[in-house]
Structures are given as C-alpha cells and as structure tokens.
C-alpha cells in the first residue's frame, strides 16, 4: 500500500519530533556530543552513517 503525500509529510514531522526529543533527553542528561542546533542535512548524514553496532545492545538484534 502506497502512502499519500500527506501521510509521508506527517511521518516526517513525527520523526523529526522524535529525534529532537531524543537529543533533548541526551543533552539534559549531560551526555556530550548531542546538540539541538543541527540542521536537517547534518542530522540526515549522522543517521545514514550510524551503525547498529554503535547502539546499546538492549535487544537480541542489536537495535534499541
């Protein structure tokens, strides 16, 4: 089933809110290297170059 442009737009907005919330939690916890001042290009590059091995191993497949 294909998604409509509106559904893709809402997914994009919700994903950005989720990622912003993640960065805010990390920043408030005092963890270094997390900033909310990233632009979309920097954030996309970071997400696309992340490796599952770098995530906390809290599930059998290595994803959080």
N, C-alpha and C positions, 0 to 999 in steps of 0.2 A: 504494500500500500504506500503510495507516494504521499509525502507531506505537502501541504499547501504553503505558499509563501508566508502566510500569517502564522502557521504553526512553526515554521523554521525561525521566523522572527522572534516568537515567544520563547522558543528553545534557546536561542542565542542570548536573549535578555536574561533568562533564568540562569543560564550557565555563567554568565558574567557576574550576576549577583552571588552565586555560589562561590565562585573563585575569589571574589572580593571579600566575602565573609571569611573564607579560609585564610587569606592573607591578613585580615584584621585580627583574627584569633592568634595567629602566629606572632604578629607584631605586638599584641597586648601581652602575650606570654613572655616577651623579651627575647625571642629567638632571633638571632642575627640573619641578615640577608633577605628579609621579607619587607617589601615596600609597597605601598598602595599607589605610588607615583608612576607605575609602569604604564606605558601606552599599549594599545592593542597589539602592535607589531612585536614589541618586546615580549609580551605575555604569550602570544601565539608561538614565537620562536622557542621560548622556555618550555611550553607544554609539548611542542612537537619534538623537542630534543631530549625530553626526560626519558629515563629508562625505568622499567618496572623494578629492576634490582635496587634502585635507589630509594624505593618506598619502604616503609616499615612492613615487615613480614607478619601481618596480623591475620592473614587468611591463607588457605592452602595454595592458592595460585599466585601468591605474592602481591596481590593488589589489596589496597586498604578498603 
